[in-house]
């Protein structure tokens, strides 16, 4: 069966280098190309298993399961999906799916080909560890003495693992192919415009053009300006209070917001509460006559800083809860905040009463990057994360997948 593919997809699928990377923008079809190559290798190696890796099992469920099933059906390849084992079983062998966030599970099996999707979502040291384990699994003997191959597809996330392996340390047997979002003529109308409104020019070089650029230099919240983002807004009698919250024993933090249409303002903060019970008591004492909506760390459904799950305690205290099923990626939460402080059109939609929120203001000004991630050793991360959960769920423009 013939499947229409783009030029950069064809170059990737046809590459016979030991390690090939397809680095491309959002919507460029890189994951589709990766899945096609995995299935192609599976059909080329009957009875030899192959493997496909993503950063989390949540992404495997949301992305890999439906896309593999769709393409296998297109190709009339019979299969069974065993979700408990994270495997597609076909008459030609298995396609094994594993999470990069659980490297301890990259054991106990052998494959003839491996593909890693979105390697740079992980910190570089974690990805280096995962790659070593993946190479160790990729050792099934192939016909005609063919070398086992491990390929990578993904969007560039700064100068991280993919850049170091395929550009900085480029050597024989390694090949990198670039693709742009605009190369895909099958995208819906307005997709590229939406991306352009959602990211800074520097980020668009990575997320539209597939180029490696420095996304982690200087301060994390580089669009925040203490003067330009200041507001004298105070809490009024009838205000609904929207509280972003981060859970940490003895370091629970909350940032209180009000909403005036498209304008959101941080108007108060609660810092270093001991646990969720104390946080609830403080909120009730400070704001006894206000309706409260809390935007918590989504992992609070499982975490217990106070015996019961943190979110269960919030609900028992009568607070409304708004959250996603899981937390956004750090880069997406940070990007939503920066765009709220100052978007690509020069518009500010998020403000801070810097007099009422001195800890939040200082943390937003001073948090920097460390090893490509917001530095968690400075202590500035707790309160900025608290506010970030609110900002992310109230961003003006939906973030593209």
C-alpha positions in Angstrom: 0.0 0.0 0.0 1.3 3.5 -0.9 1.2 6.2 1.8 1.8 9.8 0.9 4.6 11.3 2.9 6.6 14.6 3.0 10.1 15.0 1.7 11.7 15.2 5.2 9.7 12.2 6.3 10.9 10.2 3.3 14.5 11.1 3.9 14.2 10.0 7.5 12.4 6.7 6.8 14.8 5.8 4.0 18.0 6.6 6.0 20.2 3.7 6.8 22.5 5.5 9.2 23.1 3.8 12.5 21.5 6.8 14.2 19.2 9.2 12.3 17.4 12.2 13.9 14.4 14.0 12.4 14.3 17.4 14.1 11.3 19.4 13.0 8.7 21.9 14.1 5.3 21.2 15.6 2.8 19.7 13.1 5.6 18.7 10.7 4.7 15.0 10.9 7.8 13.9 12.8 6.0 11.5 15.1 4.0 10.1 12.1 7.3 9.5 10.3 8.8 7.8 13.4 5.8 5.4 13.8 5.9 4.6 10.1 9.6 3.7 10.3 9.0 1.5 13.4 6.2 -0.4 11.5 8.4 -0.6 8.4 11.2 -2.2 10.4 8.7 -4.5 12.1 7.6 -5.8 8.7 11.2 -6.1 7.5 12.2 -8.2 10.5 9.5 -10.9 11.0 9.6 -12.4 14.5 12.1 -9.8 15.7 10.6 -7.2 18.1 11.0 -3.4 17.8 10.7 -0.7 20.3 9.2 2.8 20.5 9.9 5.3 23.4 8.1 8.4 24.6 8.8 10.5 27.7 5.7 9.3 29.7 3.1 6.6 29.6 0.5 9.3 29.4 1.9 10.3 26.0 2.1 6.7 25.0 -1.6 6.3 25.7 -2.6 9.6 24.1 -0.3 9.5 21.0 1.2 6.1 20.4 -1.8 3.9 20.9 -4.1 5.6 18.5 -1.5 6.4 15.8 0.0 2.9 15.7 -3.5 1.4 15.6 -4.5 3.8 12.7 -1.5 3.0 10.6 -1.5 -0.7 11.2 -5.2 -0.7 10.2 -4.3 1.3 7.0 -1.7 -1.3 6.2 -4.1 -4.2 6.9 -1.7 -5.6 9.5 -3.5 -7.6 12.2 -2.7 -6.6 15.8 -3.7 -6.8 19.4 -3.0 -4.0 21.8 -2.0 -5.2 25.3 -2.2 -2.0 27.3 -1.1 -3.7 30.6 2.2 -4.7 28.8 2.3 -1.6 26.6 2.7 -3.7 23.5 1.2 -4.2 20.1 1.3 -7.9 19.1 1.3 -8.7 15.4 1.8 -11.9 13.4 5.3 -10.5 12.7 6.3 -9.9 16.3 5.8 -7.2 18.9 6.1 -3.5 19.0 7.2 -2.7 22.5 6.3 0.8 24.0 8.3 2.1 26.9 8.4 5.4 28.9 11.7 7.3 29.2 10.5 8.5 32.6 10.8 4.9 33.9 14.3 3.8 32.8 14.2 1.0 35.3 11.6 -0.6 32.9 14.0 -0.6 30.0 15.1 -4.1 30.9 14.1 -7.7 30.3 13.6 -7.6 26.5 15.6 -7.5 23.2 14.7 -5.7 20.0 16.2 -5.2 16.6 15.3 -1.6 16.1 14.5 1.3 18.5 13.0 4.8 18.0 12.9 7.6 20.6 10.2 10.3 20.2 10.7 13.7 21.9 14.0 12.9 23.6 14.6 16.5 24.7 11.6 16.8 26.9 13.8 15.0 29.5 16.8 16.7 31.2 20.0 15.8 29.3 21.5 13.6 32.1 18.3 11.6 32.3 18.2 11.1 28.5 21.9 10.0 28.4 21.0 7.3 31.0 18.0 6.2 29.0 19.9 6.1 25.7 22.5 3.8 27.3 19.7 1.4 28.4 18.0 1.6 25.0 21.2 0.7 23.2 21.6 -2.3 25.5 18.1 -3.6 24.6 18.7 -3.0 20.9 20.7 -6.2 20.3 18.6 -8.8 18.5 20.6 -10.3 15.7 19.4 -9.0 12.3 19.5 -10.8 8.9 22.5 -10.4 6.6 24.6 -9.0 9.4 22.7 -5.7 9.4 23.5 -3.3 12.2 20.9 -2.5 14.8 19.7 1.1 14.5 18.3 3.6 17.1 16.7 6.7 15.6 15.2 9.9 17.1 12.4 12.2 16.2 11.5 15.4 18.0 11.2 19.2 18.3 14.4 21.0 19.3 14.2 22.1 23.0 17.4 24.2 23.1 21.0 22.8 23.1 20.2 19.5 24.9 20.8 15.8 24.3 19.7 15.7 20.6 21.9 18.7 19.7 24.9 17.3 21.6 24.6 13.8 20.0 23.7 14.7 16.4 25.4 18.2 16.0 28.1 18.9 18.6 29.4 15.3 18.6 28.4 14.4 15.0 30.4 11.4 13.7 30.2 8.7 11.1 27.0 6.7 11.4 25.0 9.7 12.7 22.7 11.7 10.5 20.3 14.6 11.2 17.4 15.7 9.0 15.5 19.0 9.5 11.8 19.7 8.8 9.6 22.8 9.1 6.0 23.1 10.1 5.2 25.0 6.9 6.5 22.0 4.9 3.3 20.1 5.8 0.4 21.2 3.5 -2.1 19.1 5.4 -2.3 21.3 8.5 -5.6 23.0 9.3 -6.1 26.6 8.3 -4.8 29.0 10.9 -2.5 26.5 12.6 0.7 28.4 11.9 -0.9 31.7 12.8 -1.9 30.2 16.1 1.6 29.1 16.8 3.0 32.5 15.8 0.7 34.1 18.4 1.6 31.7 21.1 5.4 31.8 21.1 8.3 34.3 21.1 10.3 34.8 17.9 13.1 32.8 19.4 10.8 29.9 20.3 9.3 30.0 16.8 12.8 29.2 15.3 12.5 25.9 17.2 8.8 25.2 17.1 8.2 26.3 13.5 11.5 26.0 11.8 13.0 23.1 13.7 16.2 24.9 14.5 18.3 24.6 17.7 18.3 27.9 19.6 19.0 28.9 23.2 15.6 28.6 25.0 17.1 28.6 28.4 19.3 31.6 28.8 19.0 34.3 31.5 16.0 34.5 33.7 13.1 32.1 33.3 10.4 34.8 33.3 12.3 37.2 31.0 9.1 39.1 29.9 8.2 40.2 33.5 8.9 43.8 34.3 8.3 45.0 37.9 7.2 48.4 36.7 5.2 47.6 33.5 3.5 44.6 35.1 2.7 46.3 38.3 -0.9 47.0 39.3 -2.5 48.8 42.3 -5.5 46.4 42.1 -6.8 45.3 45.5 -9.3 42.7 46.4 -12.8 44.1 46.3 -15.9 42.9 48.2 -17.5 40.9 45.4 -14.3 39.5 43.8 -14.1 35.7 43.2 -10.5 34.8 44.2 -8.5 32.5 41.9 -5.7 30.9 43.9 -2.8 29.0 42.3 -1.2 26.6 44.7 1.9 24.4 45.0 2.2 21.6 47.6 5.3 21.2 49.7 5.6 20.3 53.4 6.5 23.5 55.3 6.8 25.4 52.0 3.3 25.5 50.7 2.7 28.6 48.6 -0.3 30.2 47.0 -0.8 33.3 44.8 -4.2 34.9 44.9 -5.6 36.4 41.7 -8.6 38.4 40.5 -10.0 38.5 37.0 -11.2 41.5 35.1 -12.1 40.1 31.7 -8.9 39.3 29.9 -6.8 41.0 32.6 -5.6 38.8 35.4 -3.9 40.3 38.5 -2.0 38.7 41.4 -3.3 40.6 44.4 -2.0 38.6 47.4 0.2 35.7 48.4 0.5 33.1 51.1 4.0 31.7 51.6 5.6 28.9 53.6 2.4 27.4 55.1 3.2 24.1 56.9 0.7 21.8 55.2 -2.6 21.8 53.3 -4.6 22.0 56.6 -2.8 25.2 57.6 -3.1 26.6 54.1 -6.9 26.1 54.1 -7.1 27.8 57.5 -5.1 30.8 56.3 -7.3 31.2 53.2 -10.5 31.1 55.3 -9.1 33.5 57.8 -7.8 36.0 55.2 -10.8 35.8 52.8 -13.8 34.7 54.8 -16.5 36.3 52.6 -15.1 35.4 49.1 -15.8 32.6 46.7 -12.6 30.7 46.2 -11.4 28.7 43.2 -8.1 26.9 43.6 -5.8 25.9 40.7 -3.5 23.3 42.4 -0.5 21.2 41.4 -2.4 18.3 39.7 -0.1 15.8 41.4 -1.9 16.7 44.7 -4.5 14.0 43.9 -1.8 11.5 44.8 0.6 13.4 47.1 -0.1 13.6 50.8 1.5 16.6 52.5 -1.0 16.2 55.3 -2.3 12.6 55.6 -5.1 12.8 53.1 -4.5 13.7 49.5 -3.9 17.4 49.2 -6.7 18.0 46.8 -9.1 15.9 48.9 -8.4 18.3 51.8 -9.1 21.3 49.6 -12.4 19.9 48.6 -13.4 19.0 52.1 -12.9 22.7 53.0 -15.4 23.7 50.4 -13.1 25.1 47.8 -13.8 24.8 44.1 -11.0 23.0 42.3 -9.9 23.6 38.7 -7.1 21.5 37.3 -6.0 19.3 34.5 -5.6 15.6 34.8 -1.9 16.1 34.9 0.5 19.1 35.1 1.6 20.8 32.0 5.2 20.4 30.8 7.4 23.0 32.6 8.3 24.7 29.3 4.6 25.1 28.5 3.8 26.6 31.9 6.7 29.0 31.7 5.8 30.0 28.2 2.2 30.7 29.2 3.5 33.0 31.9 5.9 34.9 29.7 3.2 35.4 27.0 0.9 36.7 29.7 3.5 39.2 31.0 4.2 40.3 27.4 2.9 38.6 24.2 4.2 38.8 20.7 2.0 41.8 19.9 3.3 43.8 22.9 0.2 43.2 25.0 0.3 42.6 28.7 -2.6 40.6 30.2 -1.2 39.6 33.5 -0.2 42.0 36.3 1.1 41.8 39.9 0.4 44.0 42.8 4.1 44.0 43.7 3.4 45.6 47.1 1.1 42.8 48.2 3.1 40.0 46.5 6.8 40.8 47.4 8.0 37.2 47.5 6.3 36.3 44.2 7.7 39.5 42.6 11.3 38.7 43.6 11.0 35.1 42.6 9.7 36.0 39.2 12.5 38.5 38.7 15.3 36.3 39.9 14.6 32.6 39.0 17.2 31.4 36.4 17.9 28.3 34.5 20.2 25.5 35.6 21.1 22.7 33.3 18.4 23.8 30.9 15.6 23.7 33.6 14.3 26.3 36.0 16.6 26.2 39.0 15.0 24.5 41.9 17.9 25.1 44.3 17.2 28.8 44.7 13.8 28.4 46.4 12.2 30.6 43.9 10.4 27.8 42.1 7.6 27.1 44.7 5.7 30.3 44.4 6.2 30.8 40.7 4.9 27.3 40.1 1.9 28.1 42.3 1.0 31.1 40.1 1.9 29.2 37.0 -0.9 26.6 37.4 -3.4 29.4 37.4 -1.8 31.2 34.5 -1.6 28.1 32.3 -5.3 27.2 32.8 -6.3 30.8 31.9 -4.0 31.5 29.0 -5.5 33.6 26.2 -4.5 31.4 23.3 -4.7 27.6 23.6 -1.3 26.0 23.3 -1.0 23.8 20.2 -0.3 20.1 20.8 
